[in-house]
Amino acid sequence: MVTDAAANEVILLRNRSIENTGFIMFDAVTCPAGQSPQAVTAADFNSDGVADLAIANRDSGTVSIFTGDGTGSVCPSHTEIGAR
């Protein structure tokens, strides 16, 4: 997970193995975040057994919460918490 403060995004690199080759490729998934995302952490915030993401957004003074769906995807929607 990498934050891109200039683009207000978080970039996730998901690994996938290429069958019978021993190679691992990475799919980049870009998620929109709040203003100037600075830090990201993963935990099960909603107690459903699936990892979620929390992103601290410096300029907006908010935290973006992305809930995981169990497939490695977290980007379709998020909730922003805090002052705006």
N, CA and C atoms as an extended XYZ file, in Angstrom:
252
Properties=species:S:1:pos:R:3:atomname:S:1:resname:S:1:resid:I:1 pbc="F F F"
N         0.851       -1.161        0.000 N   MET     1
C         0.000        0.000        0.000 CA  MET     1
C         0.899        1.226        0.000 C   MET     1
N         0.564        2.150       -0.880 N   VAL     2
C         1.327        3.383       -1.008 CA  VAL     2
C         0.340        4.530       -1.107 C   VAL     2
N         0.616        5.623       -0.401 N   THR     3
C        -0.231        6.805       -0.537 CA  THR     3
C         0.358        7.735       -1.585 C   THR     3
N        -0.505        8.379       -2.345 N   ASP     4
C        -0.106        9.384       -3.328 CA  ASP     4
C        -0.846       10.668       -2.963 C   ASP     4
N        -0.188       11.503       -2.147 N   ALA     5
C        -0.830       12.705       -1.623 CA  ALA     5
C        -1.186       13.692       -2.729 C   ALA     5
N        -0.375       13.787       -3.772 N   ALA     6
C        -0.635       14.735       -4.847 CA  ALA     6
C        -1.895       14.362       -5.625 C   ALA     6
N        -2.159       13.070       -5.778 N   ALA     7
C        -3.324       12.606       -6.535 CA  ALA     7
C        -4.509       12.259       -5.640 C   ALA     7
N        -4.349       12.367       -4.308 N   ASN     8
C        -5.399       12.005       -3.354 CA  ASN     8
C        -5.859       10.564       -3.555 C   ASN     8
N        -4.882        9.655       -3.656 N   GLU     9
C        -5.167        8.243       -3.893 CA  GLU     9
C        -4.300        7.357       -3.015 C   GLU     9
N        -4.733        6.124       -2.903 N   VAL    10
C        -3.942        5.067       -2.296 CA  VAL    10
C        -3.780        3.989       -3.355 C   VAL    10
N        -2.574        3.483       -3.502 N   ILE    11
C        -2.299        2.464       -4.514 CA  ILE    11
C        -2.002        1.151       -3.796 C   ILE    11
N        -2.764        0.124       -4.139 N   LEU    12
C        -2.581       -1.205       -3.565 CA  LEU    12
C        -1.945       -2.096       -4.620 C   LEU    12
N        -0.951       -2.873       -4.234 N   LEU    13
C        -0.339       -3.842       -5.140 CA  LEU    13
C        -0.767       -5.226       -4.685 C   LEU    13
N        -1.592       -5.858       -5.492 N   ARG    14
C        -2.072       -7.208       -5.180 CA  ARG    14
C        -1.233       -8.205       -5.968 C   ARG    14
N        -0.721       -9.207       -5.276 N   ASN    15
C         0.092      -10.196       -5.992 CA  ASN    15
C        -0.767      -11.327       -6.530 C   ASN    15
N        -0.313      -11.856       -7.655 N   ARG    16
C        -0.956      -13.046       -8.214 CA  ARG    16
C         0.135      -13.885       -8.859 C   ARG    16
N         0.065      -15.153       -8.631 N   SER    17
C         1.039      -16.081       -9.196 CA  SER    17
C         0.654      -16.426      -10.625 C   SER    17
N         1.670      -16.576      -11.458 N   ILE    18
C         1.440      -17.053      -12.814 CA  ILE    18
C         1.670      -18.552      -12.782 C   ILE    18
N         0.614      -19.293      -13.000 N   GLU    19
C         0.607      -20.738      -12.825 CA  GLU    19
C         1.746      -21.424      -13.575 C   GLU    19
N         2.411      -22.329      -12.873 N   ASN    20
C         3.475      -23.177      -13.425 CA  ASN    20
C         4.705      -22.420      -13.906 C   ASN    20
N         4.903      -21.175      -13.459 N   THR    21
C         6.087      -20.429      -13.897 CA  THR    21
C         6.986      -20.031      -12.739 C   THR    21
N         6.427      -19.939      -11.550 N   GLY    22
C         7.186      -19.457      -10.406 CA  GLY    22
C         7.241      -17.937      -10.329 C   GLY    22
N         6.635      -17.248      -11.303 N   PHE    23
C         6.634      -15.792      -11.309 CA  PHE    23
C         5.443      -15.250      -10.537 C   PHE    23
N         5.646      -14.090       -9.950 N   ILE    24
C         4.565      -13.380       -9.274 CA  ILE    24
C         4.429      -12.012       -9.933 C   ILE    24
N         3.234      -11.682      -10.317 N   MET    25
C         2.947      -10.372      -10.904 CA  MET    25
C         2.173       -9.552       -9.873 C   MET    25
N         2.190       -8.256      -10.042 N   PHE    26
C         1.455       -7.378       -9.151 CA  PHE    26
C         0.459       -6.562       -9.948 C   PHE    26
N        -0.791       -6.586       -9.519 N   ASP    27
C        -1.835       -5.753      -10.110 CA  ASP    27
C        -1.957       -4.503       -9.250 C   ASP    27
N        -1.825       -3.338       -9.873 N   ALA    28
C        -1.985       -2.082       -9.142 CA  ALA    28
C        -3.457       -1.691       -9.142 C   ALA    28
N        -3.978       -1.431       -7.960 N   VAL    29
C        -5.360       -0.991       -7.794 CA  VAL    29
C        -5.316        0.384       -7.140 C   VAL    29
N        -5.941        1.358       -7.759 N   THR    30
C        -5.932        2.725       -7.245 CA  THR    30
C        -7.271        3.033       -6.590 C   THR    30
N        -7.214        3.552       -5.370 N   CYS    31
C        -8.419        3.897       -4.621 CA  CYS    31
C        -8.420        5.396       -4.327 C   CYS    31
N        -9.522        6.073       -4.563 N   PRO    32
C        -9.595        7.489       -4.199 CA  PRO    32
C        -9.615        7.623       -2.678 C   PRO    32
N        -8.959        8.654       -2.186 N   ALA    33
C        -8.936        8.897       -0.738 CA  ALA    33
C        -9.305       10.353       -0.495 C   ALA    33
N        -9.152       10.812        0.735 N   GLY    34
C        -9.391       12.214        1.060 CA  GLY    34
C        -8.223       13.065        0.603 C   GLY    34
N        -8.179       14.294        1.061 N   GLN    35
C        -7.140       15.225        0.642 CA  GLN    35
C        -5.803       14.918        1.317 C   GLN    35
N        -4.786       14.684        0.513 N   SER    36
C        -3.409       14.412        0.958 CA  SER    36
C        -3.314       13.210        1.894 C   SER    36
N        -3.634       12.006        1.401 N   PRO    37
C        -3.488       10.822        2.250 CA  PRO    37
C        -2.028       10.649        2.659 C   PRO    37
N        -1.795       10.397        3.931 N   GLN    38
C        -0.434       10.332        4.458 CA  GLN    38
C        -0.063        8.978        5.031 C   GLN    38
N        -1.013        8.258        5.569 N   ALA    39
C        -0.714        6.980        6.226 CA  ALA    39
C        -1.862        6.020        5.991 C   ALA    39
N        -1.526        4.737        5.923 N   VAL    40
C        -2.541        3.713        5.688 CA  VAL    40
C        -2.240        2.515        6.585 C   VAL    40
N        -3.289        1.897        7.086 N   THR    41
C        -3.135        0.694        7.896 CA  THR    41
C        -4.277       -0.264        7.575 C   THR    41
N        -4.040       -1.534        7.788 N   ALA    42
C        -5.055       -2.555        7.544 CA  ALA    42
C        -5.422       -3.242        8.856 C   ALA    42
N        -6.703       -3.480        9.047 N   ALA    43
C        -7.221       -4.208       10.210 CA  ALA    43
C        -8.675       -4.566        9.905 C   ALA    43
N        -9.255       -5.399       10.729 N   ASP    44
C       -10.667       -5.774       10.565 CA  ASP    44
C       -11.509       -4.818       11.399 C   ASP    44
N       -11.801       -3.642       10.853 N   PHE    45
C       -12.494       -2.599       11.598 CA  PHE    45
C       -13.960       -2.901       11.849 C   PHE    45
N       -14.620       -3.671       10.988 N   ASN    46
C       -16.042       -3.941       11.170 CA  ASN    46
C       -16.327       -5.364       11.660 C   ASN    46
N       -15.299       -6.064       12.110 N   SER    47
C       -15.420       -7.390       12.744 CA  SER    47
C       -16.125       -8.427       11.873 C   SER    47
N       -15.868       -8.392       10.554 N   ASP    48
C       -16.465       -9.392        9.676 CA  ASP    48
C       -15.466      -10.465        9.241 C   ASP    48
N       -14.239      -10.432        9.808 N   GLY    49
C       -13.228      -11.426        9.476 CA  GLY    49
C       -12.441      -11.107        8.217 C   GLY    49
N       -12.650       -9.930        7.620 N   VAL    50
C       -11.981       -9.521        6.388 CA  VAL    50
C       -11.216       -8.225        6.649 C   VAL    50
N       -10.007       -8.122        6.107 N   ALA    51
C        -9.188       -6.919        6.305 CA  ALA    51
C        -9.823       -5.700        5.639 C   ALA    51
N        -9.786       -4.591        6.339 N   ASP    52
C       -10.255       -3.298        5.854 CA  ASP    52
C        -9.062       -2.338        5.884 C   ASP    52
N        -9.209       -1.163        5.294 N   LEU    53
C        -8.141       -0.168        5.281 CA  LEU    53
C        -8.605        1.123        5.927 C   LEU    53
N        -7.703        1.794        6.636 N   ALA    54
C        -7.939        3.137        7.148 CA  ALA    54
C        -6.815        4.021        6.633 C   ALA    54
N        -7.172        5.161        6.047 N   ILE    55
C        -6.212        6.085        5.476 CA  ILE    55
C        -6.372        7.434        6.163 C   ILE    55
N        -5.277        7.948        6.732 N   ALA    56
C        -5.283        9.266        7.366 CA  ALA    56
C        -5.039       10.321        6.297 C   ALA    56
N        -5.961       11.278        6.180 N   ASN    57
C        -5.886       12.338        5.173 CA  ASN    57
C        -5.516       13.654        5.845 C   ASN    57
N        -4.303       14.135        5.583 N   ARG    58
C        -3.772       15.306        6.275 CA  ARG    58
C        -4.582       16.571        6.027 C   ARG    58
N        -4.764       16.972        4.773 N   ASP    59
C        -5.357       18.275        4.494 CA  ASP    59
C        -6.845       18.359        4.815 C   ASP    59
N        -7.566       17.250        4.709 N   SER    60
C        -8.994       17.287        5.036 CA  SER    60
C        -9.254       16.970        6.505 C   SER    60
N        -8.225       16.500        7.235 N   GLY    61
C        -8.409       16.169        8.643 CA  GLY    61
C        -9.358       15.008        8.851 C   GLY    61
N        -9.394       14.083        7.893 N   THR    62
C       -10.322       12.959        7.962 CA  THR    62
C        -9.575       11.631        7.899 C   THR    62
N       -10.321       10.571        8.140 N   VAL    63
C        -9.836        9.205        7.946 CA  VAL    63
C       -10.802        8.526        6.992 C   VAL    63
N       -10.274        7.951        5.916 N   SER    64
C       -11.095        7.193        4.976 CA  SER    64
C       -11.057        5.726        5.369 C   SER    64
N       -12.223        5.101        5.500 N   ILE    65
C       -12.320        3.686        5.832 CA  ILE    65
C       -12.833        2.940        4.608 C   ILE    65
N       -12.041        1.990        4.131 N   PHE    66
C       -12.429        1.134        3.010 CA  PHE    66
C       -12.675       -0.263        3.566 C   PHE    66
N       -13.867       -0.782        3.397 N   THR    67
C       -14.171       -2.122        3.898 CA  THR    67
C       -13.837       -3.159        2.828 C   THR    67
N       -13.139       -4.206        3.253 N   GLY    68
C       -12.772       -5.289        2.354 CA  GLY    68
C       -13.960       -6.186        2.074 C   GLY    68
N       -13.916       -6.866        0.919 N   ASP    69
C       -15.018       -7.754        0.560 CA  ASP    69
C       -14.615       -9.228        0.537 C   ASP    69
N       -13.387       -9.531        0.953 N   GLY    70
C       -12.940      -10.920        0.997 CA  GLY    70
C       -12.288      -11.397       -0.288 C   GLY    70
N       -12.316      -10.585       -1.335 N   THR    71
C       -11.702      -10.968       -2.609 CA  THR    71
C       -10.407      -10.208       -2.867 C   THR    71
N        -9.997       -9.366       -1.910 N   GLY    72
C        -8.821       -8.528       -2.101 CA  GLY    72
C        -9.176       -7.149       -2.610 C   GLY    72
N       -10.454       -6.893       -2.807 N   SER    73
C       -10.904       -5.586       -3.281 CA  SER    73
C       -11.429       -4.766       -2.114 C   SER    73
N       -11.070       -3.488       -2.103 N   VAL    74
C       -11.563       -2.603       -1.048 CA  VAL    74
C       -12.008       -1.256       -1.595 C   VAL    74
N       -11.877       -1.037       -2.878 N   CYS    75
C       -12.035        0.309       -3.439 CA  CYS    75
C       -13.430        0.777       -3.820 C   CYS    75
N       -14.388       -0.066       -4.085 N   PRO    76
C       -15.636        0.467       -4.635 CA  PRO    76
C       -16.251        1.613       -3.851 C   PRO    76
N       -16.206        1.565       -2.541 N   SER    77
C       -16.780        2.663       -1.768 CA  SER    77
C       -16.018        2.797       -0.465 C   SER    77
N       -16.117        3.984        0.110 N   HIS    78
C       -15.470        4.193        1.397 CA  HIS    78
C       -16.258        5.223        2.191 C   HIS    78
N       -15.958        5.289        3.472 N   THR    79
C       -16.587        6.235        4.378 CA  THR    79
C       -15.510        7.163        4.888 C   THR    79
N       -15.781        8.455        4.892 N   GLU    80
C       -14.832        9.417        5.409 CA  GLU    80
C       -15.323        9.926        6.756 C   GLU    80
N       -14.447        9.879        7.753 N   ILE    81
C       -14.799       10.241        9.123 CA  ILE    81
C       -13.954       11.423        9.551 C   ILE    81
N       -14.555       12.406       10.222 N   GLY    82
C       -13.803       13.529       10.771 CA  GLY    82
C       -14.251       14.861       10.207 C   GLY    82
N       -13.512       15.899       10.582 N   ALA    83
C       -13.809       17.262       10.139 CA  ALA    83
C       -13.491       17.426        8.673 C   ALA    83
N       -14.218       18.314        8.011 N   ARG    84
C       -13.950       18.593        6.594 CA  ARG    84
C       -13.758       20.054        6.382 C   ARG    84
